[in-house]
Amino acid sequence: MTSTIAHSLVHIDGSFCEGGGQLLRNAIALSALLSKSISIPNVRHNRRPPGLRKQHETGINLAAAICAAETEGVHLGSTSVTFKPGKIELPKILTADPGTAGSTTLLLQVSLPCLLFSASPTSPSQLTLRGGTNASQAPQIDYTQHVFLPFMKRHFGVDIALKIMRRGYFPKGGGAVFCSVPPLTEALPPVTLTERGPVQVIRGEARVGGLPFILAERMKNAARATLLAGGVSPNTIRINAVRETQEQAFGSGGGILLLAETDNGCVIGGSSVSTKNKAPEEIGNEAAEELLRNLRHDGCVDEYLQDQIIIFMALAKGRSTVKTGPVTDHTKTAIKISEQLTGATFHLEENLSDFVIISCDGVGYTPSL
């Protein structure tokens, strides 16, 4: 499949299934990459309030800068967006800043697919993303760094460098992340991942910035206790507590990320972000319970990686097959948008034991000259 500039609008219902920002990000990213103009009414229809927030506006504008797009309705509170992409010419050197604690990882989600392919070899694109690095309602930057990007490298051959320049916590934001994205000249390979293998080790970091170190220790100890109560061997648990310096973080906040590594190379995550109304013990418990839940399903990816890889399975050349836990609304939404815009076909094989086999006949996208 090669890209061509299309003039007719593809209409995408923004209220479908998940009906939030993830639908918007996937649609905009594929629109830019495939040069397909789209119209999205009912933007974030299932959120309160609906419509664009500052981080969505910033993400769309970032994608527009990458592909020289014409846009309509890209402003705060808008419930209808039109995106008419031009040609992507790489490399790009860009900065995106919502001016809020809007998630840096969600800015990467909308921009990464647009930067992945080049018709001829070229140097990496460089992104500086500002805002929140560890916030609720989005993957923490640590998850992107230790789960998503290693998966992309191992299974799709995409080696994206990410450096956390400064952490930014809710509600102030102020964080900064640098990404270097080397483009591919060929289609992504398909991924086959159906055997998770036994867990070898559970690593983790409980961290705080601008807060006492003891709070990170309490998160760590609570997570460890919950894992032990869930049947995890104490010999496999290795969680550290970290307090950042003033130079490493803006504002105050914290969180915890746990990673279960298997002998087959799978990494399953569990995480939680500190909030003022939750004790550190509750944060640690939440992360550990999330990890245990994902391990019980016996999937090769956790519930958050599940939807993030859909768009890349659709773009890959050939059949991809991945074993997951129960399919989330985010994944159903990603599948719908990917099928609508790429022409890829997905099949879900659900089982009584809670795991699902997601297979996809990808389109083998390569950029045109």
N, C-alpha and C positions, 0 to 999 in steps of 0.2 A: 504493500500500500504506500503510495506517495502522496504528498500534500499538493493541493491546488487551491487557489483563491476562489472561494465560493461566494456568490452574491445573494442567494436566497437565504432567508432567515430560518433557522431551526428553532422551534418553539419548545421550551422546557418549562414544565409547571414547577414553580418554586415551592409548592406546598406538598409535593410528593413525599410520602413516607417520613423520613427524618425531617424534611421540610425546614432545614436550618442553613447554617453557613457552610457546612461540608458539601451540600449539593451545589452551592454557588461556586465554591473553590474548584471542585472537579469539573464543572461545566465550563468555567472560564479557562482553566488550564488546557482542557482538550480543545476548546474553541481556538485558543491562540496557537496551539501546536499544529492542529489539523487545518487551520485557515478556514474554519466554518463559522459564519456569522450566527449569533444566537440572540434570542429574546427570552428573558426570564420574567414572567409576571409572578405575583404572589411571593416575592422574595422574603425568606425567613418567616413564612406564614405561620409556622407552628411555634414561634418564639414570642415572648412577651417582654417588651413590645416588638412587633414585627418590623421588617425593613432593615436597611443597612445600618450597621454601627461603624464607628470610625475604623476599626481594624479591617472590616470587609471592604470599605471604601479604599483603604490603603492597599489592600491585596489586589483588588481589581486594577487600580492605577499602576501597580507594579507590573502586573501581567501585560497591561496596555503599553507600558514603556518598552517591554521586551519585544513586542510584536507590532509596534506602531499602530495600535488599534484606535478606531473611532468609537466613542462610547456615548451613551445617553442614560440619564437617570442615576449616575454614580455620585450620590451625595447622601449625607446623613438622613436616615429615615425613609429613603426611597424604597418603594415596594415593586418597582419595575425597572429592569436593567436591559439595555441592548449593548452588545459587544460585537464590533465588526473588525476582525483582526487584519493586519497587513502582513508583511513578510518578516520572519525572524532572521536577523543577521547577527551572528555571534562572532566574537565574545561580547558580553555586556559587563559594564561596571556600574552598579546601581546601589542606591541606598533607599530603604523604605522605613518610615517612622510615623506611626499613627498619632504620636504625641500623647499616648495613654499607656496603660498596662496591657494593651492588646497583645496577643501571643505572637512571639517571634516564630514559633514552630508552625503556626498556621500561615504566616506569610511565606515560609519556605514551602509549605504544601502547595500553594497556588502557583508559585514561581518555578519550582524544580522541574516539572515536566516540560515547561517551555524552553528550558536551557539545556536539555539532555541530548539534543540531536543537532548535528551540523552536516551539511552535504559534503563538506571538505574539512580536512583536519585544521583545527584552530586551537588557540590557547584557551584555558579555562575562563569561564565567566566568574565575576567576583560580586558577591552580595554582602552588603552590610545591613543587617536587620535590627531595628531598635524596638524597644517596648518591654513586655513582660517575658521573662524566661521560665518562671516557675509560677504558674497560675492554674486555677481550677478551670474546668470546661475546655481543656486543651492538653495535649501531651506536654510534659515538662521537657525542657531542653535536654536534660540528662537521658530521657527516654529516646529522643531522636538520636542522640549521640551514641547510645549504647545498645539500642535495639533496632531501630529503623535503618540507620545508615549501614551498620554491619550486615543486615539482611540484604540491602541493596547491592553491597559489594560482593557478598558470597554467592548470591543467586542470580543477580542481573549484571554483574560485572561493572557496576558503576561505583567509582571510588571518589566519593565526595568528602572533601576536607571541611571540618567544622571546628571553629575555635570560639569559646565563650570569652568575650572580652570583658564583660561585666554582667553580673546577674541583676535582674530587675524584678522586684516583687510587687504584687497587688497591694494597694491601689495606685502606687506611684509609677510603676514601670521603671524606665530609665536604664534598662539592660541593653546590651549590644552583643550581637553574634556575627561572626564573619564566616562566610561560606565560599568555597572555591569549587566550581562545578565543571569538570572536564567533559566536553561533549563527545558523543558517539557518532560514528559515521555509518554504523550498521544497526540492524534491528536488535532489540533486546532478546536474549535467549529465553526459552520457556523455563519454568521452574517446576520441579517435581519434589514434593516434600510431604510424605505420608507416614513416616516413621519417626516419632519424636525421640525415642530412646530414654533410658533412665536418667534422672537428674543426678549430676555429679557434684554440683556445688550451688549454693545460693549466696550470691554476693549482694551487697547493698551499701548505700550511703544515706544516713540521716543528716541533714544539713540545716544550719541556720545562718542568717546574715543579719547583723544589727540586733541580735537577741543573745541571751546568755547561752553558753555552751551546754549547760545542764539540760536545756530543752531538747537538744539533739540527742543527748544521751538517753533521755526518757523515751523519745520516739524509738530509738534503736532497741532499748530493752523491752519495750512493749511489743515490737514487731517480732523479736526473737522469741518471747514467751508464747505468742500466738502461733508461730511456726512450730514450736515444740509441741504445743497442745494439739496441733494438726497432724502430728505424727512424723515430722521432719527430724532426721537424725541431727543431734547437736554438732557432730563432726563436720557436717556439710554447710553450716551457717557461718558466714563471714560478713558481718555488718559493721561498718565504721561510722563514727560520729564526727562531724566536721563543722567548724565555725569559720565563716569567711571574714576576711579583713574588710575594713571600710573601702579599700581600693577595689576589692573583688565584687562588691555588691552595692546596689543603690537602694536605700530604704531598708525596711526590715521585713523578714519573712522566713519561711523555711519549708521543708518537705522531705519526703523519703522516697527512694526508688529501690526496689528489690528486683534482682535478676536471677532466675533459675536457669542454669546452663546445663544442657544435656550432652551425652556422649555422641549424639548425632549432629551436634552443632546448632541445635535450636536454642533460642533465648526467649524465655517467657517472663513478662514483667508484671509487677504489682506496684502501685504508687499512690501517694496521697499528698496533698498540699496543706500546709498549715493555715489555719484561719483563727481569728481572734476568739471565736466562740467555741473552739474545740481544744481540749487538753491535748498535750503531746502524745499521751497514751492512746487516745482515740485515733490520732493520725497514724501512729505505728500499727495499731490493730487493723485499720482500714486497708493499709497497703498489704499487710500479711494475708488478710482474708481474701483480698482480690487475687493475690498470687495463688493461694491455695485453690480458689474457685477455678482459675484458669488451668491449673495442673490437673484437677479432677476430670476435666473434659477430655484430656489426652490429646488435645490438638497440638499442632506443630508451631502455631502462632497464637498469641493472646488476642483478647477481644479488641484491642486498640490497633495492633498491627494488621489485623484481619481486613479492615476496610481500607487501610492506607496502601495495600499492595494491589488492590483490584485494578486501578487504572494502568498499572505497569503490566499486569497479566494480560489486559486487553491489547496493549501495544506490542507485546512480545510476539515472536514468530513461532507459531506452532502451539501445541496443547500444553497448558500448565495445569497442574493438579496439586492442591494444597489441602491438608487435613486441618480443620479448625474446630473450635467449640461451636455452640449454638450461634447461628447467623444473627448479627445485630441489625438494627434499622439503618445504621450508617453504612453497613456493607450492602444491604439491599438497595439503598439509594445509589451507592457507588456503582453497583452492577447495572442498574437501570440507566444511569447517565452514560456509562461506558458503552453499553450496547447501543444506545440511541445515537451517540456521536461517532463511534469508531466502526460499528458493524460487527464487532466481536460477539461471540455467543458464549453464554455461561450456562452451566448445569450444576444444580445442587442435589447431592445425594445425602439425605438425612437418615440418621440411624437412631434406634431406640436408646442407645447408650449415650446420647447427647452430642456425639461428635458429628461433624458434617464434612463431606468431601466436596470442595469447590473446584470445578474444572472449567477451563476457558480455552476456546479456540481463538487465539490471538490473531491480530491482523498483520503482524510483522511490519510495523510502521518504519519507514525510512524517509528522510527529508528529500525533497526535490531540489534541483539546482536553481 
